[in-house]
Amino acid sequence: MKRLFPVIRALSLVIFMFGLTMLFPLAVSWVLHDGAESAFDEAILLTLGAGLILWLITNRDKRDLTIRDGFLMVALVWTVLPAFAALPLMIQLDASFTDAYFEGVSGLTTTGATVFSGLDTMPPSINFWRTQLNWVGGMGLIVLAVAILPLLGIGGRQMFKAETPGPMKDAKITPRIAETAKGLWGVYTGITACCIVAYWWAGMSWLDAVMHSFSTMGLGGFSSYDNSFGYFNSPAIETASIVFMLIAGMNFATHFMAISGRSIRPYRKDPEVVWFLVVTLGSVLGIAAFLKNNNVYPDFLEALRYSAFNVVSIATTTGYSNTDYNLWPMFAPLWMLFLCCFVTCAGSTGGGIKMIRAIVLYKQVNRELVRAIHPSAVYPVKIGSEALPGNILFAVLAFGFVYGACIISMTLLLSFTGLDIVSSFSAVVASINNTGPGLNLVGPATTFAILTDIQTWVCTIAMLLGRLEIFTLLVVLNPAFWRK
C-alpha cells in the first residue's frame, strides 16, 4: 500500500485544486442570491478537507511518477473527482448518489447526458457548475495539473501521456511537458473567451453565454434549459455554436501551432482536418437533402438549418439539440450516431475513436485489399508522408476490436435489464463516445432519468471507458498491472 502513496499524494493535490474550482459557482450564487450558497460551502469544505487530509498522510512519500503510476493516477482522478463534483447536486437538489455521480461523470467526461429536468428553474449556480465541469473536463484536468504539479515536486509527463487522447501521444508542441499543458490551456481559454463574446453578440445574456461557451468548447453539451438550444430559437446563436463546435472538434495542438506561428499551414498539414470537415459538412448537406425529400421540412433552407446544427452537434459529440431529431426518419439520427463514433480529431475535446484512428483503419483495410491482389507488394500505411510503424497499427486494430466489444457487451447488458434494443444501443454508443443524447427513450427530448440504477451505472462505466479511451482503465484492471 505504501508504494501507492506518491500516487495518492498527487491525487490529493488534484482534489484540492478541484475544490478551488467550486469557488466560481459559489461566487455566482453569492451574486445572484440563488439559494445554493450553503451547498457549495459544504462541498468546498468537504473537497478541500479530503485533499488536505490525503496530502498530510502521504506528504513524506515523494518520487516522480512512473508509467504505471501515471495510468493509476489518471484512472483514480476520473473516478474519484466525479464523487466530489456530485456533492453540490446531492446537497442542493437532494439527488441520489447514483444520479449525482452519473451527472458528475457526464460533466467531467464531457458527455452531456443528464438525469435532471427542470433546468430552467434550477439555481443558476448549479447550472454554472454543471457547464464548468464540461469546460474543465474538456481539455482534461490532468493536462492542467501537469502545468502545476512539477512546481510541487511531482513530474507530470506520465500523467499527460495517459490522459492525452489519440494514438500518437508522444508528440510534443513545446520542449517541456508543463509548457505544453500551459500552451494548450492558453489556446483553450482564449478560444473560449471568443466563444463567449460571439454568443453574447448573437443574443445570449452574459451568464448564458459563459455557461454555453463552457459546454461548447468542452464539447459537453450541458445547457441551462430543458430545450437546449431550442429555447433560444435563434439562427444567429446556432451559427455561432456550429463554428465553435467545429473549432473544438479539431486538434488543439494544431490550433496552438497555427496561432503561435500566425499561419494556416498547420491546418493544411494536419491529416485529420480535411477528413473532419469533409465528412461533417458533407453529412450536413446529405441529411438536409434527405429531410427535404422526406417532407420533414417544407424547404431546403429550413432543413439545412436543423441539419447543420444537429449533425455538427452530434458528430462532434457535443449533444446540443434545437429540435427533437428522434422524430426524424430513422436513417438521419442513426447516421448522426454513427458519425459521433469517429469524426472528432485526436487532441480535441471530443469523444469517439477519433478521426486519425478511422483513417488508419481505412488505410489498413485498403492495404489488405491490395495485398490480396498483389501478395508481394510493399504497401506501407502512411499518414501524410510518414509510414506508420507496426506497433501503432497493431494498437489501433486492438483498440477497434475492444471498442466494438464494449459496445456490443454493454448493449446486451442493458437489453438484459429490460431496456428496448434501440434505447440500449443508442445509450451505450452515446455514452462511450461521450455524446450525450441517444435515441428513443434516451433521445434529445428526454433524459437518462428513465433508466434504473443498474442501467445508469452501465452508462456511467461506458462514459468513463470512452473518456479514457478504454485502455487506460483496462490496464489498471489487468492483474499484471499490480504485480511487482
C-alpha positions in Angstrom: 0.0 0.0 0.0 2.8 2.4 0.9 4.2 2.2 -2.7 0.9 3.9 -3.8 1.4 6.9 -1.5 3.2 9.0 -4.2 0.2 8.5 -6.5 -2.3 9.3 -3.6 -0.2 12.4 -2.8 -0.5 13.6 -6.4 -4.2 12.8 -6.3 -4.7 14.8 -3.1 -3.3 17.9 -4.8 -5.6 17.4 -7.8 -8.6 17.0 -5.4 -7.6 20.2 -3.6 -7.3 22.1 -6.9 -10.7 20.7 -7.9 -12.2 22.0 -4.7 -10.9 25.5 -5.5 -12.8 25.5 -8.9 -16.0 25.4 -6.8 -15.3 28.9 -5.8 -16.5 30.2 -9.2 -20.1 28.8 -8.9 -20.1 29.9 -5.3 -19.4 33.4 -6.4 -22.2 33.2 -9.0 -24.5 32.0 -6.2 -23.5 34.9 -3.9 -24.0 37.5 -6.7 -27.4 36.1 -7.8 -28.6 35.0 -4.3 -30.0 31.8 -5.8 -30.0 29.9 -2.5 -27.2 27.4 -3.4 -24.5 29.1 -1.3 -24.6 26.6 1.6 -24.5 23.7 -0.9 -21.2 25.0 -2.3 -19.9 26.0 1.1 -20.3 22.4 2.3 -19.0 20.9 -0.9 -15.9 23.1 -0.9 -15.1 22.2 2.7 -15.5 18.5 2.1 -13.4 18.5 -1.0 -10.6 20.7 0.3 -10.6 18.8 3.6 -10.3 15.4 1.8 -7.5 16.7 -0.4 -5.7 18.2 2.6 -6.0 15.0 4.8 -4.7 12.8 2.0 -1.8 15.2 1.4 -0.9 15.2 5.1 -0.9 11.4 5.2 1.2 10.9 2.1 3.4 14.1 2.0 6.6 12.4 3.0 6.5 10.0 0.1 7.9 12.0 -2.8 9.1 10.5 -6.1 8.5 11.0 -9.7 5.6 9.0 -11.2 6.4 6.0 -13.4 4.4 4.8 -16.4 2.4 2.5 -14.1 1.7 5.3 -11.7 0.5 7.6 -14.5 -2.1 5.1 -15.6 -3.3 4.6 -12.0 -3.3 8.3 -11.3 -5.5 9.1 -14.4 -7.9 6.3 -13.6 -8.2 7.5 -10.0 -8.7 11.1 -11.0 -11.6 10.3 -13.4 -13.3 8.0 -11.0 -12.8 10.0 -7.8 -13.4 13.6 -8.9 -17.0 12.9 -10.1 -17.8 11.9 -6.5 -16.8 15.4 -5.3 -18.4 17.0 -8.3 -21.7 15.3 -7.2 -21.6 16.9 -3.8 -23.4 20.2 -4.7 -26.0 18.3 -6.6 -26.7 15.9 -3.7 -26.9 18.7 -1.2 -28.9 21.3 -3.2 -31.1 19.0 -5.3 -31.4 16.1 -2.9 -30.3 13.8 -5.7 -29.3 10.2 -5.0 -25.6 9.3 -5.2 -26.2 7.2 -8.3 -27.8 10.1 -10.2 -25.4 12.8 -8.9 -22.3 10.7 -9.6 -23.7 10.0 -13.1 -24.1 13.7 -13.6 -20.6 14.4 -12.3 -19.1 11.8 -14.7 -21.2 13.1 -17.6 -19.9 16.6 -16.9 -16.2 15.8 -16.5 -16.1 13.3 -19.4 -17.9 16.0 -21.5 -20.7 13.5 -22.3 -23.6 15.9 -21.5 -26.2 13.2 -20.7 -28.3 14.3 -17.8 -30.7 12.8 -15.3 -32.2 16.1 -14.3 -35.1 18.0 -15.7 -36.4 21.4 -14.8 -33.1 23.0 -15.7 -34.8 26.3 -16.4 -35.8 26.7 -12.8 -32.7 25.3 -11.3 -30.4 27.7 -9.3 -28.1 29.3 -12.0 -25.0 28.5 -9.9 -25.8 24.8 -10.2 -26.1 25.0 -14.0 -22.9 27.1 -14.0 -21.2 24.2 -12.0 -22.5 21.6 -14.5 -21.2 23.5 -17.5 -18.0 24.3 -15.8 -17.4 20.6 -15.4 -17.7 20.3 -19.2 -15.1 23.0 -19.6 -12.6 21.6 -17.1 -13.0 18.1 -18.3 -12.8 19.2 -22.0 -9.1 19.7 -22.2 -8.6 17.3 -19.3 -7.9 18.2 -15.7 -4.7 16.2 -15.8 -3.3 18.4 -18.5 -3.9 21.4 -16.3 -2.4 19.6 -13.3 0.9 18.8 -15.1 1.5 22.5 -15.5 1.3 23.0 -11.7 2.4 19.7 -10.1 6.0 19.9 -11.3 6.3 23.0 -9.2 5.4 20.9 -6.2 7.9 18.2 -6.9 5.7 15.9 -8.9 6.6 15.2 -12.5 3.7 15.2 -14.9 4.8 13.5 -18.1 3.4 10.1 -17.4 0.0 11.6 -16.5 0.0 13.7 -19.6 0.7 10.6 -21.8 -2.0 8.6 -20.2 -4.6 11.4 -20.5 -4.0 12.8 -24.0 -6.4 11.2 -26.5 -5.2 9.6 -29.7 -2.7 7.0 -30.8 0.3 9.4 -31.1 0.7 10.5 -27.5 4.5 11.2 -27.7 4.1 14.2 -30.0 5.1 17.5 -28.2 4.4 21.0 -29.3 6.9 22.6 -26.8 10.0 21.0 -25.3 8.8 20.7 -21.8 5.6 19.0 -20.7 4.5 21.8 -18.4 4.9 24.3 -21.2 2.8 22.0 -23.5 0.0 22.0 -20.9 0.1 25.7 -20.4 0.1 26.3 -24.2 -2.9 24.1 -24.7 -4.8 25.7 -21.9 -3.9 29.2 -23.1 -5.3 28.4 -26.5 -8.4 26.7 -25.0 -9.1 29.7 -22.7 -8.6 32.2 -25.5 -11.0 30.5 -27.9 -13.5 30.1 -25.1 -13.4 33.9 -24.5 -14.1 34.4 -28.2 -17.0 32.0 -28.0 -18.4 33.9 -25.0 -18.3 37.2 -27.0 -19.8 35.5 -30.1 -22.8 34.1 -28.1 -23.4 37.4 -26.4 -23.3 39.3 -29.7 -25.7 36.7 -31.2 -28.3 37.4 -28.4 -27.5 35.4 -25.3 -27.2 37.0 -21.8 -23.7 37.2 -20.4 -24.4 34.3 -18.0 -25.9 32.1 -20.7 -23.0 33.0 -23.0 -20.5 31.9 -20.4 -22.2 28.7 -19.5 -22.9 27.6 -23.1 -19.3 28.5 -24.1 -18.0 26.2 -21.4 -20.1 23.3 -22.7 -19.4 24.2 -26.3 -15.6 24.3 -26.1 -15.7 21.2 -23.9 -18.0 19.6 -26.5 -20.0 18.6 -23.4 -23.5 19.8 -24.4 -24.8 20.7 -20.9 -27.4 23.5 -21.2 -29.2 25.6 -18.6 -32.5 24.9 -20.4 -34.5 21.7 -20.9 -35.0 22.5 -24.6 -31.3 23.1 -25.0 -30.7 25.5 -28.0 -34.4 25.1 -28.9 -35.0 27.6 -26.1 -33.3 30.4 -28.0 -34.7 29.5 -31.4 -32.1 31.8 -33.0 -30.2 31.0 -36.3 -27.5 33.5 -35.2 -26.8 31.7 -31.9 -26.9 28.3 -33.7 -24.4 29.6 -36.3 -22.0 30.7 -33.6 -22.4 27.4 -31.9 -21.7 25.5 -35.2 -18.5 27.5 -35.8 -17.1 26.9 -32.3 -18.1 23.2 -32.2 -16.1 22.7 -35.3 -13.2 24.5 -33.8 -13.4 22.4 -30.7 -13.6 19.3 -32.8 -10.1 19.9 -34.2 -6.7 19.2 -32.6 -5.8 21.9 -30.1 -2.2 21.3 -30.8 -2.9 22.3 -34.4 -4.7 25.5 -33.1 -1.7 26.2 -30.9 0.8 25.9 -33.7 -1.4 28.0 -36.1 -1.8 30.8 -33.6 1.8 30.8 -32.4 3.0 30.7 -36.0 0.3 33.1 -37.3 -0.2 30.7 -40.2 -2.9 28.4 -41.5 -0.2 26.0 -42.7 -0.6 23.7 -39.6 -4.2 23.0 -40.7 -3.2 22.0 -44.2 -0.5 19.7 -42.8 -2.9 18.1 -40.2 -4.1 14.8 -41.8 -7.3 14.9 -39.8 -8.7 18.4 -40.6 -9.7 17.8 -44.2 -11.4 14.5 -43.4 -13.1 16.0 -40.4 -14.6 18.9 -42.3 -15.5 16.9 -45.5 -17.3 14.1 -43.6 -19.1 16.5 -41.2 -20.1 19.2 -43.7 -20.9 16.5 -46.4 -23.2 14.8 -43.9 -24.9 18.2 -43.1 -25.8 18.6 -46.8 -26.8 15.0 -47.3 -29.1 14.9 -44.3 -30.6 18.3 -45.2 -31.5 16.9 -48.7 -32.8 13.7 -47.0 -35.1 15.7 -44.7 -36.4 17.8 -47.5 -37.1 14.8 -49.7 -39.0 13.2 -46.9 -41.0 16.3 -46.4 -39.8 16.8 -42.8 -39.3 20.5 -43.6 -41.1 22.5 -46.3 -37.9 24.0 -47.9 -34.2 23.1 -48.2 -33.0 26.2 -46.2 -35.0 25.2 -43.2 -33.9 21.6 -43.5 -30.3 22.9 -43.8 -30.6 24.9 -40.6 -31.8 22.0 -38.5 -29.5 19.5 -40.2 -26.4 21.8 -39.8 -26.9 22.4 -36.1 -27.9 18.8 -35.0 -25.4 17.0 -37.3 -22.5 19.1 -36.2 -23.6 18.8 -32.6 -23.8 15.0 -32.6 -20.9 14.4 -34.9 -18.6 16.5 -32.7 -20.0 14.6 -29.6 -21.4 17.9 -28.1 -25.0 16.8 -27.8 -26.9 20.0 -28.2 -30.2 20.0 -30.0 -32.6 22.6 -31.3 -35.4 20.1 -32.2 -36.3 16.5 -31.4 -34.5 14.7 -34.1 -35.7 11.5 -32.6 -38.9 12.2 -34.7 -36.9 12.3 -38.0 -36.9 9.3 -40.3 -34.6 6.8 -38.6 -31.8 7.0 -41.1 -30.9 10.6 -40.1 -30.4 10.1 -36.4 -28.7 6.7 -36.9 -26.2 8.3 -39.3 -25.6 11.1 -36.8 -25.0 8.5 -34.1 -22.6 6.7 -36.5 -20.7 10.0 -37.1 -20.1 10.5 -33.3 -18.1 7.3 -33.3 -15.1 8.7 -35.2 -15.4 12.2 -36.6 -13.6 14.4 -34.0 -9.8 14.8 -34.2 -7.3 13.5 -31.7 -6.2 16.2 -29.4 -9.7 17.7 -29.5 -12.2 17.8 -26.6 -14.5 15.3 -28.4 -15.1 11.6 -27.9 -15.2 8.6 -30.1 -12.3 6.6 -31.6 -11.0 9.8 -33.3 -10.6 10.6 -37.0 -6.9 9.6 -37.0 -7.8 6.0 -36.0 -10.6 5.9 -38.5 -8.1 7.0 -41.2 -5.6 4.4 -40.1 -8.2 1.6 -40.1 -9.4 2.6 -43.6 -5.9 2.6 -45.0 -5.1 -0.7 -43.3 -8.2 -2.3 -44.9 -7.2 -0.8 -48.2 -3.7 -2.3 -47.8 -5.1 -5.7 -47.1 -7.2 -5.5 -50.3 -4.2 -4.5 -52.3 -2.1 -7.3 -50.8 -4.8 -9.8 -51.6 -4.4 -8.9 -55.3 -0.6 -8.4 -55.2 0.8 -10.6 -52.3 4.4 -9.5 -52.9 3.6 -5.7 -52.9 5.2 -3.5 -50.3 2.4 -1.1 -49.4 3.0 0.8 -46.1 0.2 2.6 -44.3 1.1 6.3 -44.4 -0.2 9.3 -42.5 0.9 12.3 -44.5 4.4 11.4 -45.8 5.3 9.1 -42.9 4.8 5.4 -42.8 3.2 4.2 -39.6 5.3 1.7 -37.5 3.7 -1.7 -36.9 3.2 -1.1 -33.2 0.8 1.8 -33.9 -1.1 -0.2 -36.5 -1.5 -3.1 -34.0 -2.6 -0.7 -31.2 -5.2 0.9 -33.4 -6.5 -2.5 -34.5 -6.7 -3.7 -30.9 -8.5 -0.5 -29.9 -11.0 -1.0 -32.7 -11.7 -4.6 -31.5 -12.1 -3.7 -27.8 -14.2 -0.6 -28.7 -16.6 -2.8 -30.7 -16.7 -5.5 -28.0 -17.5 -2.9 -25.3 -20.4 -1.5 -27.3 -21.8 -5.0 -28.0 -21.5 -6.3 -24.5 -22.9 -3.2 -22.8 -25.8 -3.1 -25.3 -26.6 -6.7 -24.4 -26.4 -5.9 -20.7 -28.8 -3.0 -21.0 -31.1 -5.1 -23.1 -30.9 -7.9 -20.5 -32.1 -5.4 -17.8 -35.3 -4.8 -19.8 -34.4 -1.7 -21.9 -35.5 -1.9 -25.6 -32.8 -2.5 -28.1 -32.8 0.9 -29.8 -32.6 2.7 -26.4 -29.9 0.2 -25.2 -27.7 0.5 -28.3 -28.0 4.3 -28.6 -27.5 4.9 -24.8 -24.2 2.9 -25.0 -23.0 4.5 -28.2 -23.8 8.0 -26.9 -22.1 7.2 -23.5 -18.9 5.5 -24.7 -18.5 8.3 -27.4 -19.2 11.0 -24.8 -22.0 12.4 -27.0 -25.0 12.7 -24.6 -28.4 12.1 -26.0 -29.2 8.8 -27.7 -32.5 7.7 -29.4 -35.9 6.5 -28.3 -36.3 6.6 -24.5 -32.9 8.5 -24.1 -33.4 10.9 -27.0 -32.8 14.6 -27.1 -36.3 15.4 -25.7 -35.9 13.2 -22.7 -33.3 12.5 -20.0 -31.5 9.4 -18.7 -33.7 9.6 -15.6 -35.8 6.9 -17.3 -33.1 4.4 -16.6 -32.9 2.2 -13.5 -29.9 2.4 -11.2 -28.2 -0.6 -12.8 -28.7 0.8 -16.2 -27.4 4.2 -15.0 -24.2 2.6 -13.7 -23.7 0.7 -17.0 -23.8 4.1 -18.8 -21.6 5.6 -16.2 -18.9 3.0 -16.8 -19.3 3.4 -20.5 -18.7 7.2 -20.2 -15.5 6.6 -18.2 -14.3 4.0 -20.7 -14.9 6.4 -23.5 -13.2 9.4 -21.9 -10.1 7.4 -21.0 -10.2 5.6 -24.4 -10.8 2.2 -22.8 -7.2 1.0 -22.4 -6.3 3.3 -19.5 -9.0 1.7 -17.3 -8.4 -1.8 -18.7 -4.7 -1.6 -18.0 -5.4 -0.7 -14.3 -7.8 -3.7 -14.1 -5.3 -6.1 -15.6 -3.8 -8.4 -12.9 -0.3 -7.9 -14.4 -0.5 -4.2 -13.6 -0.4 -5.0 -9.8 2.4 -7.4 -9.9 5.8 -6.1 -8.8 
